[in-house]
């Protein structure tokens, strides 16, 4: 009996080792990119920003929207946020909008974290996780890229370095042609 269990466990350990080795070889990027059904509309939602103003996803139609779900208690979220700020700065003046949706139950905790770290992108609060539920998030961080026509383009599960040149180039390719936009 024990010998048959060993026959099963050994291959499993080898497979897990190969997967871990591949992930390390890839520079430690643990994000999983998921292509979404082309043309599927992104669910609209309305949440308040850190100043209490109501913001709708649909307010940013005509722009590429970077929608990130995060929380202050999530170390990988905190690790990726400086790269989000760098991407946000690189995209200034372009048809691009970054929305960071905090899943913290205490809005003040999220607001204090954003202020202390000098992040300038738009941060929304989803205390009841209604928007996260619309997007079927499985955890944090998760990032969605939404096309200028309001369709889902990409879902990234896990943290990434958003200011890495490859990521910036990929995002630039998704930008709509520049034109004056609100928001």
C-alpha positions in Angstrom: 0.0 0.0 0.0 2.7 2.5 1.0 4.6 1.6 -2.2 1.7 2.5 -4.4 1.3 5.9 -2.7 5.0 6.6 -3.2 4.6 5.8 -6.9 1.9 8.6 -7.0 3.7 11.1 -4.8 7.1 11.0 -6.6 5.8 12.1 -10.0 3.6 14.8 -8.4 6.7 16.2 -6.6 8.7 16.1 -9.8 5.9 17.9 -11.7 5.6 20.6 -9.0 9.3 21.0 -9.0 9.3 21.6 -12.8 6.5 24.1 -12.5 8.3 26.0 -9.7 11.6 25.9 -11.8 9.8 27.4 -14.8 8.3 30.1 -12.7 11.7 31.0 -11.2 13.3 30.9 -14.7 10.6 33.4 -15.9 12.1 36.0 -13.5 9.8 35.2 -10.5 6.7 36.5 -12.3 3.8 34.6 -10.8 1.1 36.4 -12.7 -1.2 34.3 -14.8 -2.5 36.0 -17.9 -6.0 35.0 -19.0 -7.4 36.0 -22.4 -11.1 36.8 -22.1 -13.8 36.2 -24.5 -13.4 38.9 -27.2 -16.1 41.5 -27.3 -17.6 40.5 -23.9 -18.7 43.8 -22.2 -17.0 44.7 -18.9 -19.5 44.8 -16.1 -20.3 48.4 -15.2 -20.2 49.5 -11.5 -20.3 52.6 -9.4 -18.0 53.1 -6.4 -16.8 56.0 -4.3 -13.3 57.3 -4.6 -11.2 58.3 -1.6 -12.8 61.7 -1.5 -16.3 60.2 -1.5 -17.1 61.0 -5.2 -19.1 58.4 -7.0 -17.2 57.0 -10.0 -18.6 54.7 -12.7 -16.5 52.5 -14.9 -18.5 53.7 -17.9 -17.3 57.2 -17.2 -14.0 56.2 -18.9 -15.4 54.9 -22.2 -13.0 55.9 -25.0 -10.0 55.1 -22.9 -8.1 51.9 -22.1 -8.9 51.1 -18.5 -6.5 49.4 -16.1 -8.7 48.0 -13.4 -6.9 46.5 -10.4 -8.4 44.8 -7.4 -6.2 45.0 -4.3 -6.1 45.3 -0.5 -3.8 46.8 2.1 -3.5 43.4 3.9 -2.1 41.8 0.7 1.7 41.9 0.5 1.8 41.1 -3.3 -0.6 44.0 -3.9 1.6 46.4 -1.9 4.6 45.1 -3.9 3.1 45.8 -7.3 1.6 49.2 -6.5 4.8 51.3 -7.0 5.0 49.8 -10.6 1.4 50.8 -11.1 2.2 54.3 -10.1 5.2 54.3 -12.6 2.8 53.0 -15.3 0.3 55.7 -14.4 2.9 58.4 -14.8 4.1 57.0 -18.1 0.5 57.1 -19.5 -0.3 60.7 -18.5 -1.9 62.6 -21.3 -2.9 59.4 -23.1 -6.3 57.7 -23.5 -5.6 55.6 -20.4 -7.2 55.4 -17.0 -6.0 53.5 -14.0 -8.5 52.4 -11.3 -7.3 50.7 -8.2 -10.2 49.1 -6.3 -9.5 48.5 -2.6 -11.3 45.6 -1.1 -10.5 46.8 2.4 -13.5 46.9 4.7 -12.1 50.1 6.3 -11.9 52.9 3.7 -9.7 55.0 6.0 -7.0 52.3 6.1 -6.9 52.2 2.3 -6.9 56.0 2.0 -4.1 56.3 4.6 -2.0 53.7 2.7 -2.5 55.5 -0.7 -1.6 58.9 0.9 1.4 57.6 2.8 2.9 56.1 -0.4 2.1 59.1 -2.7 0.1 57.1 -5.2 -1.8 59.4 -7.5 -3.9 57.0 -9.6 -7.7 56.9 -8.9 -8.5 54.6 -6.0 -12.0 53.4 -5.4 -13.4 51.5 -2.3 -15.4 48.3 -2.7 -16.0 47.5 1.0 -18.8 45.1 0.2 -16.9 43.5 -2.7 -19.8 44.1 -5.2 -17.5 45.1 -8.1 -15.1 42.3 -7.2 -18.0 39.9 -7.4 -19.1 41.2 -10.8 -15.6 40.4 -12.1 -15.5 37.0 -10.4 -12.2 37.7 -8.7 -10.6 34.8 -7.0 -8.3 36.8 -4.8 -6.0 39.9 -4.9 -4.3 41.3 -6.8 -6.2 40.8 -10.0 -6.0 43.2 -12.9 -8.3 43.6 -15.9 -7.6 45.6 -19.1 -10.8 47.0 -20.6 -10.9 48.4 -24.1 -12.0 51.8 -25.1 -15.3 50.3 -26.3 -16.0 48.8 -22.8 -15.0 45.2 -23.6 -12.8 43.0 -21.5 -9.4 42.4 -23.1 -7.3 40.7 -20.5 -7.3 39.4 -17.0 -4.1 39.0 -15.0 -4.2 37.0 -11.8 -1.4 37.8 -9.4 1.1 40.6 -9.1 3.2 41.9 -11.9 5.8 44.7 -12.6 3.5 47.0 -14.6 6.3 49.3 -15.5 8.5 46.6 -17.0 9.2 47.6 -20.7 7.4 44.5 -22.1 4.2 45.3 -20.1 4.4 49.0 -21.0 4.8 48.1 -24.7 1.9 45.6 -24.5 -0.4 48.2 -22.9 0.6 50.9 -25.4 -0.5 48.6 -28.2 -4.0 48.4 -26.7 -4.4 52.2 -26.4 -7.0 53.7 -28.6 -5.9 56.5 -30.9 -5.3 59.7 -28.9 -8.1 62.2 -28.7 -9.3 64.6 -26.1 -11.2 62.7 -23.4 -12.8 63.5 -20.1 -11.8 61.8 -16.8 
